[in-house]
Amino acid sequence: MSFSSRLEIDLDKIKYNAAKVVEVCHKHGIEVLGVTKGFSAIPQIVTAVLEGGVDGLADARMENIIELRHEGISAPITLLRIPRLSDVENVVKYSDVSINSEIAVIRALGETAKAMGFRHQIILMVDVGDLREGIMIENVLAAVRAIVKVDGISLLGLGTNMGCFGGILPEYANLNILVELAKLIKNRLGITLQILSGGGTSSLLLVEKGEIPAGINQLRIGEGMLLGTDTTNNRAIDWLKNDAFILKAEVIEAKLKPSVPRGNIGRDAFGNVPEFADIGIRKKAIVALGKQDVYIEGLIPLDNNVTILGASSDHMILDITDIERSVRVGDELAFGVTYSGLLSASQSRYIKKVFRKDNKWLN
Ligand SMILES: *Cc1c(COP(=O)(O)O)cnc(C)c1O
């Protein structure tokens, strides 16, 4: 197959990042799950993450988890999206642990596990403020009482998620709610929980600053390990590599053109009315990459002098006036990716994935 663009993936950098995250977290008694959903669980990358020494894997998609098992990956895997009631059989069969917030689903998981002759482990998700998945704090004790009665289920611990829907920042106070709940469960019900899972990349900052509540002993890390960024806290993580993924696209037109279109303006290819400021004649480039290939807003030109002006389904238009070298048809332009850029690029069938390992290109 001919690919118009490619995603260059540096496995050494990903392994380095994974090892660094593991080192920092282990120092604080926190285990690390390497989250694979951000790159559609591409096996070569999963291997790099495992080589970095993570304690387990986690993914939000059953499809990815099943594929990982078929690839022969035997590391423990946590399912990170609360399971569909209609999918409990796969969940029990292929994942070791799932995160949950609905008692009906937990009962179905238990029934299925019991029928298969074993126990399925769950993390009960608690909503400490972000308003994505999880039961409300005041309902936790009652939920635990109900869960421990379900045959076929082991309650491994509590978890929470932040920085996703509500953009809520993890802090000592909201994470400590899990620790307090675990104490309450111990005191009232005599149950000792093994795991308190304190979130994803956005919780790393607290670990670095030594402000993570004692008792939080698991993080589920994707973005930080892959991209060296922490979108929720709006920062680059300076002790991690941030260029493990580079998207390259070929220039198919390079010309001087006006900055404002000529004629009466209707709608663009996606039904929007575009607006333009007149800054004179500019050097423009078109690359063979569009909305059908990748989420354009998730791309960052590596050259600061390049600006993305917009894209239609198959063409991305760039202002390259300020670029220092001369750019010609056939040249390549390089882009970094954000988390959403990586999500879309990794699963795009139009983008070739090439891997670098031990400082050599693999294909
Ligand atoms: C995606 C996800 C993570 C990983 O988040 P990152 O910001 O990529 O580290 C952790 N936990 C849950 C429940 C998730 O869905």
PDBQT file of the ligand as one rigid body, heavy atoms in Angstrom, charges set to zero:
ROOT
HETATM    1  C1  LIG A 401      -7.127   7.375  29.546  1.00  0.00    +0.000 C 
HETATM    2  C2  LIG A 401      -7.205   7.068  30.970  1.00  0.00    +0.000 A 
HETATM    3  C3  LIG A 401      -6.048   7.185  31.768  1.00  0.00    +0.000 A 
HETATM    4  C4  LIG A 401      -4.729   7.674  31.235  1.00  0.00    +0.000 C 
HETATM    5  O1  LIG A 401      -4.731   9.072  31.154  1.00  0.00    +0.000 OA
HETATM    6  P1  LIG A 401      -3.455   9.881  30.666  1.00  0.00    +0.000 P 
HETATM    7  O2  LIG A 401      -3.845  11.281  30.857  1.00  0.00    +0.000 OA
HETATM    8  O3  LIG A 401      -3.216   9.525  29.251  1.00  0.00    +0.000 OA
HETATM    9  O4  LIG A 401      -2.301   9.481  31.535  1.00  0.00    +0.000 OA
HETATM   10  C5  LIG A 401      -6.161   6.843  33.098  1.00  0.00    +0.000 A 
HETATM   11  N1  LIG A 401      -7.323   6.415  33.618  1.00  0.00    +0.000 NA
HETATM   12  C6  LIG A 401      -8.453   6.304  32.890  1.00  0.00    +0.000 A 
HETATM   13  C7  LIG A 401      -9.699   5.829  33.536  1.00  0.00    +0.000 C 
HETATM   14  C8  LIG A 401      -8.418   6.623  31.540  1.00  0.00    +0.000 A 
HETATM   15  O5  LIG A 401      -9.531   6.500  30.815  1.00  0.00    +0.000 OA
ENDROOT
TORSDOF 0
